[in-house]
Amino acid sequence: MNTTVTNATTIDLNSDLGENVPERVVSDDAAMLGLVSSANVSCGFHAGNPEGIRTTAEAATKTGVIIGAHPGYDDYEGFGRRALDVPAATLQAQVEYQIGALLGLTRAVGGSVAYVKPHGGLYNAIVTDQAQAKVVVDAVKAIDPTLVFLGLAGSVANRVAAEAGLQVAAEAFADRSYNPDGSLVSRTEPNAVLHDPEAVAARVLRLVQTGQVEAIDGSLVDVDAQSICFHGDSQGSIDMARAARELLESSGVTIAPFAGAGAWT
């Protein structure tokens, strides 16, 4: 694989943070904030608690990491990753509530929220479900139409958000396997989550340089993304993020928040 970048390249690295509580610690937020440029901070429904969320928002603000709201289904027991059938009015109110809560906590520590990235089961649902995507987009617009919508590259949600007038950024995943159609391999399937730091780093560099990621069957999938996600709760997440950042930077790639990269569509 070619590791020489011929033109200046910039990419955002993001991670899902603010999900810890004393009885369920899933990530090293402090370490990850030293590696990423954007933080998707839990809004409390799927994980985290107000004190922990506020602490993560404050740390991100102090380190200059851009903050995004990370709302999900009201599914604390399932970590927000289960597929739920939620009435539209209920879902919209829940998403609005979560974004509003994070806006308040972040402002209290002198920071601001720049974007919204849905979490887990909700994120996966709106990759293809236009009705739920519209509900989430409507909730974002109702709270603050200047918030950027961050979703899976090529998803229905990104299209719906753009059509509704929101600024949109697309993301790819460093530590998740892809199907040949560009969707993510279900976490219920073998090898859905990747853990090898060197392999993940090489995968990320290839994505940045070529706009392609290798699918689980070995085929290449085109992915146009402005941000790459490392799940904070994945095994070895810090090692993967560190290896990827070091390889990107040594190859001439600049790590910077997508908000400052002119990446909006």
C-alpha positions as CSV (number, residue, x, y, z in Angstrom):
1,M,0.0,0.0,0.0
2,N,1.3,3.5,-0.9
3,T,1.9,5.5,2.3
4,T,2.9,8.7,0.6
5,V,0.4,11.6,0.5
6,T,1.0,13.8,-2.5
7,N,-1.5,16.6,-1.5
8,A,-2.3,18.1,1.9
9,T,-5.0,15.9,3.5
10,T,-7.1,16.6,6.6
11,I,-9.4,14.2,8.5
12,D,-11.4,14.3,11.7
13,L,-11.2,11.5,14.2
14,N,-14.1,11.1,16.6
15,S,-15.1,8.8,19.5
16,D,-18.2,8.0,21.6
17,L,-17.5,9.3,25.1
18,G,-19.2,10.3,28.3
19,E,-20.6,6.8,28.7
20,N,-19.0,5.9,32.0
21,V,-20.7,5.5,35.4
22,P,-19.0,4.0,38.5
23,E,-20.6,0.6,38.0
24,R,-20.1,0.5,34.3
25,V,-16.8,2.0,33.1
26,V,-16.5,1.4,29.3
27,S,-13.9,3.8,28.1
28,D,-10.8,5.9,29.0
29,D,-12.2,9.3,28.1
30,A,-9.1,11.3,29.2
31,A,-6.8,9.2,27.0
32,M,-9.1,9.3,24.0
33,L,-9.5,13.0,24.2
34,G,-5.8,13.3,23.6
35,L,-6.1,11.4,20.3
36,V,-9.4,12.5,18.6
37,S,-10.5,15.9,17.3
38,S,-14.3,15.4,17.9
39,A,-16.1,13.8,20.8
40,N,-19.6,12.4,20.5
41,V,-20.8,12.9,24.1
42,S,-23.5,10.7,25.5
43,C,-26.8,12.4,26.5
44,G,-27.6,10.0,29.3
45,F,-30.3,7.7,27.8
46,H,-28.1,4.9,26.7
47,A,-25.2,5.4,29.0
48,G,-23.5,7.9,31.4
49,N,-24.9,10.1,34.1
50,P,-25.1,13.9,34.4
51,E,-21.9,14.2,36.5
52,G,-19.8,12.1,34.2
53,I,-21.2,13.7,31.1
54,R,-20.4,17.1,32.4
55,T,-16.9,16.0,33.3
56,T,-16.3,14.7,29.8
57,A,-17.7,17.9,28.2
58,E,-15.5,20.0,30.4
59,A,-12.4,18.0,29.6
60,A,-13.2,18.1,25.8
61,T,-13.7,21.9,26.1
62,K,-10.3,22.4,27.9
63,T,-8.4,20.2,25.3
64,G,-10.0,21.9,22.3
65,V,-11.9,18.8,21.1
66,I,-15.2,19.7,19.3
67,I,-18.3,18.3,21.1
68,G,-21.2,16.6,19.5
69,A,-24.5,15.4,21.0
70,H,-24.8,11.6,21.0
71,P,-28.5,10.8,21.6
72,G,-29.9,7.3,21.4
73,Y,-32.9,5.2,22.3
74,D,-34.0,5.1,25.9
75,D,-32.3,1.8,26.4
76,Y,-29.8,2.0,29.3
77,E,-29.9,-1.7,29.9
78,G,-29.1,-2.5,26.3
79,F,-26.5,0.3,25.9
80,G,-28.8,1.8,23.3
81,R,-27.8,-0.9,20.7
82,R,-31.1,-2.8,20.5
83,A,-33.6,-2.1,17.7
84,L,-36.6,-0.5,19.3
85,D,-40.0,0.5,17.9
86,V,-40.6,4.0,19.3
87,P,-43.6,6.1,18.4
88,A,-42.6,9.2,16.3
89,A,-43.8,11.8,18.8
90,T,-42.0,10.0,21.7
91,L,-38.8,9.6,19.7
92,Q,-38.7,13.2,18.7
93,A,-39.3,14.4,22.3
94,Q,-36.6,12.0,23.5
95,V,-34.0,13.2,21.0
96,E,-34.9,16.9,21.7
97,Y,-34.6,16.2,25.5
98,Q,-31.2,14.6,25.1
99,I,-29.7,17.3,22.9
100,G,-31.0,20.0,25.2
101,A,-29.5,18.4,28.2
102,L,-26.1,18.2,26.7
103,L,-26.3,21.8,25.4
104,G,-27.0,22.9,29.0
105,L,-24.2,20.8,30.6
106,T,-21.7,21.9,28.0
107,R,-22.6,25.6,28.3
108,A,-22.2,25.3,32.1
109,V,-18.5,24.4,31.6
110,G,-17.9,27.1,29.0
111,G,-18.1,24.9,26.0
112,S,-20.5,24.5,23.0
113,V,-22.1,21.7,21.0
114,A,-21.4,21.8,17.3
115,Y,-23.1,18.7,15.9
116,V,-25.3,15.7,16.5
117,K,-24.5,12.1,15.9
118,P,-27.2,9.5,16.8
119,H,-26.0,6.4,18.8
120,G,-26.2,2.7,18.4
121,G,-29.6,1.2,17.5
122,L,-31.0,4.6,16.5
123,Y,-28.0,5.3,14.3
124,N,-28.3,1.9,12.6
125,A,-32.1,2.3,12.1
126,I,-31.8,5.7,10.3
127,V,-29.2,4.4,7.9
128,T,-32.2,3.0,5.9
129,D,-35.4,4.0,7.7
130,Q,-36.6,7.3,6.2
131,A,-39.4,7.8,8.7
132,Q,-37.2,7.6,11.8
133,A,-34.5,9.6,10.0
134,K,-37.0,12.4,9.5
135,V,-38.0,12.3,13.2
136,V,-34.4,12.7,14.3
137,V,-33.7,15.4,11.8
138,D,-36.8,17.3,12.9
139,A,-35.7,17.1,16.5
140,V,-32.2,18.5,15.6
141,K,-33.8,21.4,13.7
142,A,-36.2,22.1,16.5
143,I,-33.4,22.5,19.1
144,D,-30.8,24.2,16.9
145,P,-30.8,24.2,13.1
146,T,-27.2,25.3,13.1
147,L,-26.1,22.0,14.5
148,V,-24.3,19.8,12.0
149,F,-25.7,16.3,11.4
150,L,-23.0,13.5,11.4
151,G,-24.1,10.2,10.0
152,L,-22.9,7.1,8.1
153,A,-21.6,7.9,4.6
154,G,-24.2,7.1,2.0
155,S,-27.0,6.8,4.6
156,V,-30.7,7.8,4.2
157,A,-30.3,9.9,7.3
158,N,-27.6,12.1,5.7
159,R,-29.8,12.6,2.7
160,V,-32.8,13.5,4.8
161,A,-30.8,15.9,6.9
162,A,-29.4,17.6,3.8
163,E,-32.8,17.9,2.2
164,A,-34.1,19.5,5.4
165,G,-31.4,22.2,5.2
166,L,-29.0,20.9,7.9
167,Q,-25.3,20.9,7.3
168,V,-24.2,17.3,7.0
169,A,-20.9,15.5,7.5
170,A,-20.3,11.8,6.7
171,E,-18.3,9.4,8.8
172,A,-16.7,6.0,8.4
173,F,-15.7,3.5,11.1
174,A,-12.1,2.5,11.9
175,D,-13.0,-0.5,14.1
176,R,-16.1,-1.9,12.4
177,S,-16.3,-4.4,9.5
178,Y,-18.2,-3.3,6.3
179,N,-20.6,-5.3,4.1
180,P,-20.0,-5.0,0.3
181,D,-23.0,-2.6,0.1
182,G,-21.3,-0.1,2.5
183,S,-23.4,-1.0,5.5
184,L,-21.8,-2.0,8.8
185,V,-21.6,-5.7,9.7
186,S,-24.0,-6.4,12.5
187,R,-22.4,-6.7,15.9
188,T,-24.1,-10.1,16.2
189,E,-21.9,-11.4,13.4
190,P,-18.4,-12.8,13.8
191,N,-15.5,-10.3,13.2
192,A,-17.9,-7.3,13.2
193,V,-15.6,-5.3,15.5
194,L,-11.9,-5.0,14.8
195,H,-9.2,-4.9,17.4
196,D,-5.7,-5.1,15.8
197,P,-4.1,-1.6,16.1
198,E,-1.7,-2.0,13.1
199,A,-4.4,-3.4,10.8
200,V,-6.9,-0.7,11.9
201,A,-4.3,2.0,11.3
202,A,-3.5,0.7,7.8
203,R,-7.2,0.5,7.1
204,V,-7.7,4.1,8.2
205,L,-4.8,5.4,6.1
206,R,-6.1,3.6,3.0
207,L,-9.5,5.1,3.6
208,V,-8.1,8.7,3.8
209,Q,-5.8,8.3,0.8
210,T,-8.1,6.4,-1.5
211,G,-11.6,6.8,-0.2
212,Q,-12.0,3.0,0.0
213,V,-12.4,0.5,2.7
214,E,-12.1,-3.3,2.4
215,A,-15.4,-5.1,3.0
216,I,-15.6,-8.3,5.0
217,D,-15.6,-10.4,1.7
218,G,-12.4,-8.7,0.5
219,S,-14.1,-6.3,-2.0
220,L,-13.4,-2.6,-1.9
221,V,-16.2,-0.2,-0.9
222,D,-16.1,3.5,-1.8
223,V,-16.6,5.7,1.3
224,D,-16.6,9.5,1.1
225,A,-16.2,10.5,4.7
226,Q,-14.9,13.6,6.6
227,S,-14.7,11.9,10.0
228,I,-13.6,8.5,11.2
229,C,-15.0,6.9,14.4
230,F,-13.2,4.9,17.0
231,H,-15.6,3.4,19.6
232,G,-14.4,4.3,23.0
233,D,-15.8,1.1,24.5
234,S,-14.1,-1.3,22.0
235,Q,-11.3,-3.5,23.3
236,G,-8.0,-1.8,22.6
237,S,-9.6,1.4,21.5
238,I,-6.8,3.6,22.7
239,D,-4.1,1.6,21.1
240,M,-6.1,1.6,17.8
241,A,-6.7,5.3,17.8
242,R,-3.1,6.0,18.8
243,A,-1.7,3.8,16.1
244,A,-4.0,5.3,13.5
245,R,-3.2,8.9,14.5
246,E,0.6,8.2,14.4
247,L,0.4,6.6,11.0
248,L,-1.8,9.3,9.6
249,E,0.4,12.1,10.9
250,S,3.7,10.4,9.8
251,S,2.1,10.1,6.3
252,G,1.3,13.8,6.1
253,V,-2.3,13.8,7.1
254,T,-3.6,16.6,9.4
255,I,-6.0,15.6,12.2
256,A,-8.5,18.4,12.6
257,P,-12.2,18.8,13.5
258,F,-14.5,18.4,10.5
259,A,-16.1,21.7,11.5
260,G,-12.9,23.5,10.5
261,A,-12.3,21.5,7.3
262,G,-15.0,23.0,5.1
263,A,-16.5,19.5,4.9
264,W,-20.2,20.4,5.0
265,T,-22.5,19.4,2.2
